[in-house]
Amino acid sequence: MYFSADVETDGSVPGPYSMLSFSMVLAGTFDGQRFTRPHSYDEYFYAELAPISTNFQPEALAVNGLDRSRLILTGTSPPDAMNAAYDWVMRTSLGGTPILVAYPVAFDWTWLYWYFSVFSAKGSPFGYSNCYDIKTAFAAKGGSQVSLSGRSKMPPRLQSKKPHTHNAVDDAIEQAEIFANVFEWRPDRA
């Protein structure tokens, strides 16, 4: 069970800075032979969190547009958010193994794994290594270098029709579509 995730933060690393919102959406299932896309991306998990520190980088807030002052007052506590997210992933997995996907996975994984490890009573539903990097998959399948495999290099047929908005729900759905396109992609190579 593949889950596309996106996080929005107020800084570069967890701990000194805070994850302000995140979303996860089922991106597809794979039984070892057959990949299946979800019928829709209507079911997702989303949370806006209370910051865990007073530190923040103004440029990070400028990107995501979240109101940190509002989240201090109204954001969900990290333990409540991460426990609810854990339960949602396990319930949605229907007994399958949950795998987290993102483009690139390194940033989102770092934040989510750290938050699950620190704040969820049950730990991470993805274990310590069940993640899949869409960027690396695109590079490997396309025969190019990872450093040259940004979204701008992706053929239109692999891209999502959804815009990248820096809203965690929108971006998790966008990445889910890209993931499915790349997973199913069979490039023509000699």
N, C-alpha and C positions, 0 to 999 in steps of 0.2 A: 504494500500500500504506500504509494508515493504522495507526500504532502508538500505542496509548494508553500514557502514561507517568505514573508517580508517583514523587516523590522524598521522602525524609525526611531532615531536616538538623538540625544543632545550632545553627543561627543563621539570620540573615536574608539574607545575601549570600555567594556563593562567594568563596573566597580567605581573608578573615579567619576564615570559619567553614567547616565541613566538611559534605559530603554523606555521610550515614551509610548510607543504603540507597536503592536505586532498583529499579524494575521496569518492564518494557515487555511489552506483549502485542499481538498482531495484532488490530486493531479492525475491519478490513474492507478491501475493495478497491473501487475505482471506476474503470471504464474510460472514463469520460466520458459514459456513458449508463446503465450498470447498476451499482448498489451491491450488494455481496454481503457478508453477515455471515459470520464464521467459524462453523464447525459447533460449536466449543467454544472455551473459553479455557484449555485445558489446557497449551498450549505457551506459555511465557513465559520472559523472562530476568529473573533476580533476582540482586542482589549486595549484600552488606554490606561496607562499605569501612572501612579504617583512616582515622582522622581525619588531616587535613593540617596542623592547627594546634592550639595549646593553648587557643585561645579557644572558648567556647561560651556559649549563653544557656540558663539552666536552664528557662525556660518552653518553649523548643523541645523539649528532652528530655522534659519533662512531657507534651507532646502525643503524641510518637511512642513513648515508652516504651522506646527503645533504650538499651542499656547501653554507654555510651561507653567506659568502662574496659575492658570485654571486647573492644570493637572495636579498641582500641589494640593489643591482643595478638593477636587472631584475625581482624581484618578483612582483606579482600583489598586488596592495594595498588591505589591508583587507576589506575596504568598497566595492570596486569593486568585489572582490572575493565572499564575503558573499551575496551581492545583487544578483549576477549572480547565486549562488548556490540556494538561496531562489527561484528565478524564475524557475530554472531547476526542483527543487523538485515539485513545484506546477504544472508546465506544465506536468511533467511525471506522477503525481498522478491522472490525468484525473478525478478530482472531488472527489477522495477517500481521506481518512484521512491518511496522511503520518506518519509512525512510524519508528523511527531510531533503528537499531539493530547493535550490536557489541559483541565481545567476548574478554573480558568482556566489558559491555557497560559503566561502570563507568568512565573510562579514556577518551574515545572518546566523550561521552556525555558532560562531563565537559568542554572540549575544544570547541566543536562545539556550545553548548548552550551559552557559554560565548561570543564567537566570533559573533554569530548571534545577541545576545542581545546588544553587544557593537557596532558592525559595520554595521549591516543590518538595513536599514531604515524601513523594514517591520517586524523586529524581527525574531523569529525562526519559520520555517515552521512546526516544530514538537511541537509547543506550549512549555509549561514548563515541560511536563511530558510524552509525547508520545514516550516512549523508551521501548525496550525489550532486556533483557540480555540473550544471548544465553547460557552462562555458568550456570545461575540459572535454565533455562529451562532444560538443560541437567541434572543437579543435581536432580531437582524435578521429571522429568520423569524416571530417572534411580534409584531413591530412595537412593541417596547418599548425603553427605554433600557438600555444595558449595565449601568449602575450599579444598575438595578432588576431585574436578571436573575439573581439568586442561585438556588441550587438550591431554596430554599424557595418560590420563585415558579413553579417548573416543574410543569406538570400531571402527575398521577400516571402517566399513560400514557407519559411521556417519562423518568421516573425508573427507576433500576435497582432490582431487588428485593434487591440486596446492600447490606448496611450499610456505611457509611463508617467504617473501623476504624483508619486511620492506619498500617496495614500496607501497604507499597508494592505487594505483589502484589494484595491484596484491592482496594485503591483503583484500581489500573490496570485491573483487570477491571470494577469498578463503572463507571469512566469510559468504558470501551470500550462497555458496554451503553448508557450515556447518549448517547455519540457516535452509535452506530448508530440509536438512536431519534430523535435530533434530525436526523440526516442524511436519514432517510426521511420525516420529518414534513412533512405538507402542511397547514398550519393553514387553517382555514376563515375567510377574511376577505372582506368585501364589497369 
